[in-house]
Amino acid sequence: MNSLIEILPTDITTLKVDAIVNAANTSLLGGGGVDGAIHRAAGPELLAECRTLNGCETGNAKITKGYRLPAKVVIHTVGPIWHGGTRGESGLLRNCYLSSFRLARLNDVKSIAFPAISCGVYGYPPLKAACIALSVARDEATEGHFDRIVFALFTAETLKAYRDAAAELNL
């Protein structure tokens, strides 16, 4: 495993990193899963700031303050809904990670944590998603901007998928 990249079974809202990534919906106004957990942990100020952002398109990302979270900022990205892989889902998911890393660099983020974007209610197969996420993270890790890249995984299924993908990618 690349020493900068960590795969952890943990709650992303508790991590002491510069930025956490939120698997948001297009409204950015909260939802279920990790999105709801981040909004609850950050407090109502996060929702108030998100209301000023006018949503976010799938594959893109926007940034807010972290408010009551240990993380300084939250990068909100909208993953694709899985439709069998026939509607450009892999490119959109890759763009989620690329957009998130780009915003992180622009905001001098050195440590960042990601959830398993699109693997919950959006139905993306965890192993396919993990391969995309980890390949982008591997490329970012070689650029030298980040000190720590964490994948904070909440379910046993996604944890196994990310560990299997890391082995497949020789990380």
Secondary structure, 3 states (H helix, E strand, C coil): CCCCEEEEECCHHHCCCCEEEEEECCCCCCCCHHHHHHHHHHCHHHHHHHHCCCCCCCCCEEEEECCCCCCCEEEEEECCCCCCCCCCHHHHHHHHHHHHHHHHHHCCCCEEEECCCCCCCCCCCHHHHHHHHHHHHHHHHHHCCCCEEEEEECCHHHHHHHHHHHHHCCC
